[in-house]
Amino acid sequence: MPKGRIKHVFPGGNTSLGFYSYYEYILSQEEATRIIVIKGGPGVGKSTFMKKTAADMADRGYDIELMHCSSDNNSLDGVVIPEIKVALLDGTAPHVVDPKNPGAVDEILHLGDFWDEDGIRKNREEILKCNKEVGRTFARAYRYIKAAAAVYEDTAVINSWAMDNAKANAEASRVIGDLFVDRGLAVKEGKVRKLFASAITPDGFKNYLDTILTADKIYVLKGQQGTGTEKLLEKVKQAALERGSNVEAYYCALIPTKLEHLVVPDMKLAFTTFNDYHNTEVEAFEEIDFDEFMDPQVLKEYQEVLDYNRCTFKALMNRAVSTINKAKAIHDIMEQYYIPNMDFEAVQRCWESTMARIFEYAQENT
């Protein structure tokens, strides 16, 4: 049996708006067979529980979506098995998740049932101190990211002054005309699923575009901030939705409301924005360079400001990343107060019984 395909995404991110969550789009209540919300402290085995589930189901031939944690990209915030519509989610802060339809759709699996409470309470003061410092450190990182975003926005404004918007609009109209010439409006609009393909992590900017951009036809959009690449993506997204197609919309790790990548599965179509912070080797059906619509004389006039902004943005983001890394290091210390007090054999038995139920859901969906 061939192994299932693995797709890697981020359901939340460290952004200029603080921690920003698209958790609600992981798996909707209406379509889910089961959503298992895993609770427990740091180091109790939530991520390992989900990784083992993903590996087991992938070995059985099921496609898997791994939802990575932006605060520790080697850890998981969730696992989705699309074919059987089952998800396991980390329900702890900062992305607190609680059952919306308990028993009918979702449930809580509390790994705290398998810890030695007395042993953990002995480290009460240290845990409180670490938790407070993690919160303070992330808050500082978000201030750095917010400052970087302000510099980024200044560059975007300057670039927008140099843009020939008429040419950019004409290009967007051409693309939409080519793609949807034979497709009329649908009786029912499609649905959009919002996630992140990249994130600002303790290891810097990370993306999983190579697992997302698997469509037959891929448009590669090039262009600096302020050139309007996101406007074309929004127009394509809306056109696809109006014609009944479901879309996967992937947003900017820095500005989480800015669209950067788009996938339309039923059309085997994808768009990706190519820049210094996220790119991947793909065979492009077409490349569209929005920088070609810019007036170089305008850019030349503001070159000193643009150079300053570039250096300042880089410095602020480097500081933000190092601060997130520091927060992770403190969090790792906190894990050491939990790990010795966990009954991991009991956690293993819990995992085995959970897998037995997942197999039952799989059989119900065959």
C-alpha positions as CSV (number, residue, x, y, z in Angstrom):
1,M,0.0,0.0,0.0
2,P,1.5,3.4,-1.0
3,K,2.1,5.8,1.9
4,G,-0.3,8.8,2.1
5,R,0.6,12.2,1.0
6,I,1.7,14.7,3.7
7,K,0.7,18.3,3.6
8,H,2.3,20.8,6.0
9,V,0.6,24.0,7.0
10,F,0.4,26.5,10.0
11,P,-3.0,27.1,11.5
12,G,-1.8,30.1,13.5
13,G,1.1,32.5,13.4
14,N,3.3,35.1,15.3
15,T,2.2,38.2,13.4
16,S,2.1,42.0,13.5
17,L,-1.3,41.5,15.1
18,G,0.0,39.2,17.8
19,F,-0.8,35.5,17.7
20,Y,-3.3,35.1,14.9
21,S,-5.4,32.0,14.6
22,Y,-7.2,30.4,11.6
23,Y,-8.0,27.4,13.8
24,E,-11.7,27.6,12.9
25,Y,-10.8,26.6,9.3
26,I,-8.9,23.4,10.2
27,L,-12.1,21.2,10.1
28,S,-15.6,22.6,10.3
29,Q,-18.1,21.3,12.8
30,E,-20.6,20.6,9.9
31,E,-18.3,18.2,8.0
32,A,-16.3,16.7,10.8
33,T,-16.7,13.0,11.8
34,R,-14.8,13.7,15.0
35,I,-12.6,16.4,16.5
36,I,-10.5,15.4,19.4
37,V,-9.2,18.3,21.4
38,I,-6.1,17.4,23.4
39,K,-5.4,19.3,26.6
40,G,-2.5,19.2,29.0
41,G,0.6,21.1,30.1
42,P,3.9,21.5,28.3
43,G,5.8,18.3,27.8
44,V,2.9,15.9,28.5
45,G,3.1,14.4,25.0
46,K,0.4,16.2,23.0
47,S,2.5,16.8,19.9
48,T,4.0,13.2,20.1
49,F,0.5,11.8,20.4
50,M,-0.5,13.6,17.2
51,K,2.7,12.8,15.3
52,K,2.2,9.0,16.1
53,T,-1.4,9.2,14.9
54,A,-0.3,10.9,11.6
55,A,2.5,8.5,11.0
56,D,0.3,5.5,11.6
57,M,-2.5,6.7,9.3
58,A,-0.1,7.8,6.6
59,D,1.5,4.3,6.6
60,R,-2.0,2.9,6.1
61,G,-2.3,5.0,2.9
62,Y,-4.3,8.0,4.2
63,D,-3.4,11.5,3.2
64,I,-2.5,13.7,6.2
65,E,-2.4,17.4,7.0
66,L,0.1,18.3,9.7
67,M,-0.7,21.6,11.4
68,H,2.6,23.0,12.7
69,C,3.1,25.2,15.7
70,S,4.6,28.7,14.8
71,S,6.2,28.9,18.2
72,D,8.0,25.6,17.7
73,N,7.9,24.5,14.1
74,N,9.1,21.0,15.0
75,S,6.0,20.6,17.1
76,L,2.4,20.1,16.0
77,D,-0.8,22.0,16.8
78,G,-3.0,19.6,15.0
79,V,-3.5,16.6,12.6
80,V,-6.2,16.2,10.0
81,I,-7.2,13.0,8.2
82,P,-9.3,14.6,5.4
83,E,-10.6,11.3,3.9
84,I,-12.4,10.3,7.1
85,K,-12.8,13.9,8.4
86,V,-11.1,13.4,11.7
87,A,-8.9,15.9,13.4
88,L,-6.8,16.0,16.6
89,L,-6.1,19.5,17.9
90,D,-3.9,21.0,20.6
91,G,-6.5,22.9,22.7
92,T,-4.1,24.8,25.0
93,A,-3.1,28.5,25.0
94,P,-2.5,30.6,22.9
95,H,-5.0,28.8,20.6
96,V,-7.5,27.7,23.2
97,V,-10.0,25.2,21.7
98,D,-13.0,23.8,23.5
99,P,-15.8,21.5,22.2
100,K,-18.6,23.3,20.4
101,N,-20.8,20.3,20.0
102,P,-19.6,18.0,22.8
103,G,-20.1,14.3,22.2
104,A,-21.8,14.9,18.8
105,V,-18.8,16.2,17.0
106,D,-15.9,17.0,19.4
107,E,-14.5,15.9,22.7
108,I,-11.7,16.7,25.2
109,L,-8.9,14.2,25.7
110,H,-7.0,15.4,28.8
111,L,-3.5,14.1,29.2
112,G,-3.4,15.7,32.6
113,D,-5.3,12.6,33.7
114,F,-1.9,10.8,33.5
115,W,0.3,13.1,35.6
116,D,1.4,13.1,39.2
117,E,-0.3,16.3,40.5
118,D,1.7,16.3,43.7
119,G,5.0,16.1,41.8
120,I,4.0,19.0,39.6
121,R,2.8,21.1,42.5
122,K,6.3,20.9,44.0
123,N,7.5,23.1,41.2
124,R,4.5,25.5,41.4
125,E,6.6,28.7,41.9
126,E,9.0,27.8,39.0
127,I,6.1,27.0,36.7
128,L,4.4,30.3,37.5
129,K,7.6,32.2,37.0
130,C,8.3,30.5,33.6
131,N,4.8,31.0,32.4
132,K,4.8,34.7,33.2
133,E,8.2,35.2,31.5
134,V,7.1,33.3,28.3
135,G,4.1,35.6,28.1
136,R,6.2,38.7,28.5
137,T,8.8,37.5,26.0
138,F,6.2,36.8,23.3
139,A,4.6,40.2,23.9
140,R,8.0,41.8,23.3
141,A,8.4,39.7,20.1
142,Y,5.1,40.9,18.8
143,R,6.1,44.5,19.4
144,Y,9.2,44.0,17.3
145,I,7.1,42.3,14.6
146,K,4.5,45.2,14.7
147,A,7.4,47.7,14.3
148,A,8.8,45.8,11.4
149,A,5.3,45.7,9.8
150,A,5.1,49.5,10.0
151,V,8.4,49.8,8.2
152,Y,7.2,47.2,5.6
153,E,4.1,49.3,5.1
154,D,6.1,52.5,4.5
155,T,8.0,50.6,1.7
156,A,4.7,49.4,0.3
157,V,3.3,52.9,0.2
158,I,6.4,54.2,-1.7
159,N,6.2,51.3,-4.1
160,S,2.5,52.0,-4.7
161,W,3.4,55.5,-5.9
162,A,5.5,54.0,-8.6
163,M,2.8,51.5,-9.7
164,D,0.9,51.7,-13.0
165,N,-2.3,50.3,-11.5
166,A,-4.1,50.3,-14.9
167,K,-1.5,47.8,-16.3
168,A,-1.8,45.7,-13.1
169,N,-5.6,45.7,-13.4
170,A,-5.4,44.7,-17.1
171,E,-3.2,41.8,-16.2
172,A,-5.6,40.6,-13.5
173,S,-8.5,40.9,-16.0
174,R,-6.6,38.8,-18.6
175,V,-5.8,36.0,-16.1
176,I,-9.4,35.8,-14.8
177,G,-10.7,35.8,-18.4
178,D,-8.4,33.0,-19.4
179,L,-9.2,30.9,-16.3
180,F,-13.0,31.3,-16.2
181,V,-14.0,31.9,-19.8
182,D,-16.0,28.7,-19.9
183,R,-17.4,28.7,-16.3
184,G,-20.5,30.6,-15.4
185,L,-21.7,31.7,-12.0
186,A,-22.8,28.9,-9.8
187,V,-26.2,28.5,-8.0
188,K,-24.2,28.1,-4.7
189,E,-20.9,29.8,-3.9
190,G,-17.9,27.8,-2.9
191,K,-16.2,27.9,0.5
192,V,-12.9,29.3,1.5
193,R,-10.4,27.7,3.9
194,K,-7.9,30.0,5.5
195,L,-4.5,28.9,6.8
196,F,-0.8,29.9,6.7
197,A,1.8,28.4,4.4
198,S,4.6,30.1,6.3
199,A,5.3,31.4,9.7
200,I,7.8,33.5,11.8
201,T,9.3,30.8,14.1
202,P,12.2,30.4,16.5
203,D,14.2,29.2,13.5
204,G,13.2,32.2,11.4
205,F,10.9,32.3,8.4
206,K,9.7,28.8,7.6
207,N,7.3,27.7,4.8
208,Y,5.9,24.4,3.5
209,L,5.0,25.6,0.0
210,D,6.5,22.5,-1.6
211,T,3.7,20.4,0.0
212,I,0.9,22.8,-0.9
213,L,1.8,23.8,-4.5
214,T,1.1,20.4,-6.1
215,A,-1.4,21.6,-8.7
216,D,-1.1,21.0,-12.4
217,K,-1.2,24.7,-13.3
218,I,0.8,27.1,-11.1
219,Y,1.0,30.8,-11.6
220,V,4.0,32.5,-9.9
221,L,3.5,36.1,-8.9
222,K,6.6,38.3,-8.4
223,G,6.6,41.7,-7.0
224,Q,7.6,43.8,-4.0
225,Q,5.2,44.9,-1.3
226,G,2.8,47.5,-2.6
227,T,2.7,46.2,-6.1
228,G,-0.7,44.6,-5.7
229,T,-0.1,40.9,-6.0
230,E,-2.6,40.3,-3.3
231,K,-5.3,42.2,-5.3
232,L,-5.0,39.8,-8.2
233,L,-5.2,36.8,-5.8
234,E,-8.3,38.3,-4.2
235,K,-10.0,38.7,-7.6
236,V,-9.2,35.1,-8.6
237,K,-10.4,33.9,-5.2
238,Q,-13.7,35.7,-5.6
239,A,-14.1,34.5,-9.2
240,A,-13.6,30.9,-8.2
241,L,-16.0,31.1,-5.2
242,E,-18.7,32.7,-7.4
243,R,-18.3,29.8,-9.8
244,G,-18.8,27.2,-7.0
245,S,-15.2,26.2,-6.4
246,N,-13.9,25.7,-2.9
247,V,-10.5,27.5,-2.4
248,E,-7.6,27.2,0.0
249,A,-6.3,30.7,0.9
250,Y,-2.9,31.1,2.5
251,Y,-2.1,34.4,4.3
252,C,1.0,36.4,5.0
253,A,3.0,35.5,8.1
254,L,3.7,39.2,8.8
255,I,0.3,40.7,7.9
256,P,-2.2,37.9,8.5
257,T,-5.1,39.4,6.5
258,K,-2.9,39.7,3.3
259,L,-3.5,36.9,0.8
260,E,-0.2,35.4,-0.6
261,H,-1.0,31.9,-2.0
262,L,-4.2,30.4,-3.4
263,V,-5.2,26.8,-4.4
264,V,-8.3,25.9,-6.3
265,P,-8.3,22.0,-6.0
266,D,-11.2,21.2,-8.4
267,M,-9.4,23.3,-11.1
268,K,-6.0,21.8,-10.2
269,L,-4.9,25.4,-10.1
270,A,-2.6,27.4,-7.7
271,F,-1.1,30.8,-7.4
272,T,2.0,31.6,-5.3
273,T,3.7,34.8,-4.4
274,F,7.5,34.7,-4.8
275,N,9.7,36.9,-2.7
276,D,12.8,36.9,-0.4
277,Y,10.8,35.4,2.5
278,H,8.9,32.6,0.8
279,N,9.7,30.8,-2.4
280,T,9.9,27.3,-3.7
281,E,11.0,25.5,-6.8
282,V,7.9,24.9,-8.9
283,E,7.3,24.4,-12.6
284,A,5.4,27.6,-13.4
285,F,2.6,27.6,-15.9
286,E,3.1,31.4,-16.1
287,E,5.2,34.0,-14.3
288,I,3.8,37.5,-13.7
289,D,6.2,40.1,-12.6
290,F,4.4,43.1,-11.0
291,D,7.7,45.0,-10.7
292,E,7.5,45.5,-14.4
293,F,4.6,47.9,-13.8
294,M,6.7,50.2,-11.6
295,D,8.2,53.5,-12.6
296,P,12.0,53.3,-11.8
297,Q,12.3,57.1,-11.6
298,V,9.9,57.2,-8.7
299,L,11.8,54.4,-6.9
300,K,15.1,56.2,-7.6
301,E,13.8,59.3,-5.9
302,Y,13.1,57.4,-2.7
303,Q,16.1,55.0,-2.9
304,E,17.7,56.1,0.4
305,V,14.4,55.6,2.3
306,L,13.9,52.2,0.7
307,D,17.4,51.1,1.6
308,Y,17.0,52.3,5.2
309,N,13.6,50.5,5.4
310,R,15.1,47.3,4.1
311,C,17.9,47.3,6.7
312,T,15.6,48.3,9.6
313,F,13.0,45.7,8.7
314,K,15.7,43.0,8.6
315,A,17.1,44.1,12.0
316,L,13.7,44.2,13.6
317,M,12.7,40.8,12.3
318,N,16.0,39.3,13.4
319,R,15.3,40.6,16.8
320,A,11.8,39.3,16.8
321,V,13.0,35.8,15.8
322,S,15.7,35.7,18.5
323,T,13.0,36.8,21.0
324,I,10.6,34.0,20.0
325,N,13.6,31.7,20.3
326,K,14.1,32.9,23.8
327,A,10.5,32.3,24.6
328,K,10.8,28.7,23.3
329,A,13.9,28.1,25.5
330,I,11.9,29.2,28.6
331,H,9.0,27.0,27.5
332,D,11.4,24.1,27.2
333,I,12.6,24.7,30.8
334,M,8.9,24.5,31.9
335,E,8.5,21.1,30.2
336,Q,11.1,19.7,32.5
337,Y,8.8,20.2,35.4
338,Y,6.1,18.1,33.7
339,I,8.0,15.3,31.9
340,P,9.3,13.4,35.1
341,N,5.8,13.5,36.5
342,M,4.0,11.9,33.5
343,D,2.9,8.3,33.2
344,F,3.8,7.9,29.6
345,E,2.8,4.2,29.6
346,A,-0.7,5.3,30.4
347,V,-0.5,7.9,27.6
348,Q,0.5,5.1,25.3
349,R,-2.5,3.1,26.3
350,C,-4.7,6.1,25.7
351,W,-3.2,6.6,22.3
352,E,-3.9,2.9,21.4
353,S,-7.5,3.2,22.4
354,T,-7.9,6.5,20.5
355,M,-6.4,4.9,17.4
356,A,-8.9,2.0,17.7
357,R,-11.7,4.6,17.6
358,I,-10.1,6.3,14.6
359,F,-10.0,3.0,12.8
360,E,-13.7,2.6,13.5
361,Y,-14.4,6.1,12.0
362,A,-12.3,5.0,9.0
363,Q,-14.4,1.9,8.5
364,E,-17.6,3.9,8.8
365,N,-16.4,6.2,6.0
366,T,-15.5,3.4,3.6
